Amino acid sequence: MTYIAKPKFHHPGLKKNELGYTHRDYEGKISTLCAGCGHDSITASIIEACYELSIEPHRVAKISGIGCSSKTPDYFLGNSHGFNSVHGRMPSVLTGANLANRDLIYLGVSGDGDSASIGFGQFAHSIRRGVNMTYIVENNGVYGLTKGQFSATADRGSKSKKGVTNTDNAIDLVAIALQLGATFVARSFSGDKAQLVPLIAAAIRHKGASFIDVISPCIAFNNHAGSTKSFDYVREHNDAVNRLDVLVSRDPIAVDYAPGTVQVVEQHDGSKVALRKIDADYDPHDRLGAQTFLARHAAKGQIVTGLLYVDPDAEDLHEHLNTVETPLNTLEADTLCPGSAVLDKINASLR
Amino acid sequence: MKPTDIAAPDYFHKVVDCQWACPAHTPVPEYIRLIAQGRYSDAYMINWKSNVFPGILGRTCDRPCEPACRRGRVEENPVAICRLKRVAADFKDDIRQRLPKPVPTNGKRVALVGGGPASLTVARDLAPLGYHCTVFDADPEAGGMMRTQIPKFRLPNSVIDEETGYILALGVDFKGGHRIDSMRSLLAEKYDAIFVGSGAPRGRELDIPGRKEAASNIHIGIEWLASVSFGHVDKIGKRVIVLGGGNTAMDCCRTARRLGGEDVKVIVRSGFEEMKASPWEKEDAIHEDIPILNFLVPVAFVHENGKLTGVTFQKVKAEYDAKGRRNLVPSGEPDQTFACDDVLVAVGQENAFPWIEQDCGIEFDKWHMPKVDPKTFASTNPKVFFGGDAAFGPKNIIWAVAHGHDAALSIHKMLSGEDIGERPLPEVQISSQKMGIHEWSYDNDISIDKRFKVPHRDKVVALKDIRAEVELGYDVKLALGEAHRCLNCDVQTVFSTSLCIECDACADICPMDCITFTGNGEESDLRQRLKAPSLHPDQDLYVSSDLKTGRVMVKDEDVCLHCGLCAERCPTGAWDMQKYFIEMTHAGSTCPTKSRSAA
């Protein structure tokens, strides 16, 4: 790890966002991960996305579990709320926080071990409940902190650094998220910020369960020939279905792309996403189609990336539960706890 | 763009902005690191080798390095390079053992006209090679304008004595009080080479009405300063006007304040910003209660009964023509007269060579300046060389030193039978600074301290004694703080394309957003596509050859902090921090003809 703090000086020509912040203002502490870790690029992408969206850092809650990936919230948004929870329990903590205060932006940061192994159930339930969050899995296919054993997302047939072949089937978190009803599903690659940053920005803007699987090569244990999560492998097998630009303004979009190549998706808050199609036949509104497309390409060893599915009219957990709109911490005591008379009335209505 | 050729010595030399800007190309970051380590003598010797007068320059240099300093592009103020040089001189031990020893003569004789910085540099370079150097000066002691024109409250005699003494102790023959008044007779003495470093000794006149009538109270600045320096003048009237906006004017007004001038003003034709004086010299003058009045052109000296009573000025304003050139035009306001007892005229200096006869083989141009080759400093007489102010008009000490080195090299090559037009490349030493996985042999933790102020002597005390040095210099603690502000620009970021796996770690960590991975293109196009805007097109882009994905690495050298984080976060060692120690080749050094390629 690096011993010095990142110098406070920044480029004198850095642009400022609407809040007057530069992207440097969205940084956290200096990373203690191994040099070259893909996770650091995801950190940089989150910083960039929050900067571009002019998010007020104190309106963000970043919640993580355990693992290399779950350390990263320390490295971005140093002025946000954070909760480094128990291994695999990020989704529960996030759900609870979200129920208590729906006004914050929830960033769940997890890894393949944290979400596909110990926290698989938690992952599944937070997605199926439609918690309004951006759930990012930093997926490197190995347990880096324990020196590189295969994780549950490692592809069958891929080789470990020592040359051992993985005989277990892989969990494709994107396929599971689609099946469980996530309303924003994407996959990207830590080495492709041009794709990743707008995806994160669009996911933050999306109301409902947003899930992004980011393949993030582990330089120390999973970046060799035979790995399917190395820089070289992902670059060779990356099949991007689309590219997107996030347009925050509510003004009509001046499209300067060739006709038929761009699809504009309006989100519930009025922001827009311009999708530049790469695969002309791919329809990101077709959940079933996405699932088949994914399965077909996975069989060919290709890694499908891009915005795979989005439901712009999604609902979230609060709508399902009809909860109070005001965050609990700002409700007065008598509203929060209206007294035994009200409780009696409720009990009576249930008899 | 083509991949950057980092084997060309100039590429990384340019990145060390201070060293590149210094006429003598002093390895600045190297000596600043030595100061931080408390190795003042080592720091002094690096300076001594390169700029010959560290103690003098550390007090008086015009500091071309400081406006160039990268720190000035990162925050408000550059590193106080000049005053750190003085620290090396102030705190060093006795370094005499480390100086070259007098050597037996090689039989060749060189005459040097003028005992100022240019001639002394030539002597310093040639004497240790065995040349018998004879320096002639009209003044009794060596130093030239450094001794006569710079006031003692800026540069004490002890410093001049010490540093000119080091040179004369190399076996240089100094003939003080010996003015050369005929080049013809000097040539007749059959020296193997002659170097003219006689400066720009004539102060420019101001020929306006009343000049003759009031002559006894109108003084030419540099002559007056010299008279003060020698003790011939020790007082001046209470009300003094200094005409001119250069550093000599600043020296004049501050000297006047110490010789009885109570109401001293500097009055300048131009605006305040356009004045030739260095900003810090203007500041020092203002600090001593000397107002600077601008946009006033002197039109007449006012006198009564042969005695000066004041100066009349026309008020002007600046107007810019279509080409952006400034013209001073009358503002139409009535003329203004300022009363005074004495006037000091410091409106420029001129060269004068009445002692060089026409038949000496030395050609002059239409401005009466000798025709001098700007590279070799040879005149049209192959045996006669010029340098310092005598070559290209008034500049400053550090230029004189640089000229001296080059002229000495020419003289040595000529007298060794070599082609003087063939100039050696600088010597470059390259070494990786990596000590451990995240440890470097230099301090890469960037200080965010602002520039430290140099302590000054109390004004009341300083104004009472013309020999009391105003600047007291940094103490060890301040010097350490200031040294830490240096960004170590000579520790270069060196990129190996073949090792890069394009993981983006360097681009992500770089605090200044210097690094971009993108498709190649023309320079103007690439500059549009950088991660942070390119603010200074004169700063180079470091471009790699094609990477695996077909992109290139582009680094804008402009505001790189040389913190080494790119190299620390690089998993494959594609980035390395390598120190480039670049030293100019002086006379007698082994002359590399080819540069080493980067490690």
Interface residues (C-beta under 8 A of the other chain):
Chain A: M1 T2 Y3 I4 A5 K6 P7 K8 F9 H10 H11 P12 G13 L14 K15 R24 I30 S31 C34 A35 G36 C37 G38 D40 S41 T43 A44 S190 G191 K193 P217 I219 N223 F231 D232 R235
Chain B: R73 V74 E75 H438 E439 N444 D445 I446 I448 I501 E502 C503 D504 A505 A507 D508 I509 P511 M512 D513 C514 A532 P533 L535 K548 T549 V559 L561 C563 L565 E568 R569 C570 P571 T572
